[in-house]
Amino acid sequence: MILLNDDYTTMDFVIDVLMEIFHKSIEDANKIMLDVHKKGRGVVGVYTWDIAVTKTEQVHAAAKANEFPLMCIVEPV
């Protein structure tokens, strides 16, 4: 699963998503957020298809509820 950078979603929101939806530690969440910010994308993890799709939907719902355009995509390994 990959988070994609945009010009509007705050770094704090990305960290919150990583900690709440993906259960990342603050250290891991910061590292992934910086990858998203600096490289344009950050690998969140590798999950089974069903879990990846569910987590993608959770990210998009949280982003929409907070009026951010954060996108999460699923790519096969």
LINNORHU-V450447 format. One line per field, one symbol per residue. psi: psi as a letter, one per 30 degrees, with the letter a starting at -180 (. if undefined). Layout:
# LINNORHU-V450447
psi = ???
This chain:
# LINNORHU-V450447
psi = kkkkllgekleeeeeeeeeeefhlleeeeeeeeeeeeefflkkelklleeeeeeeeeeeeeeeefghkgkkklkkk.
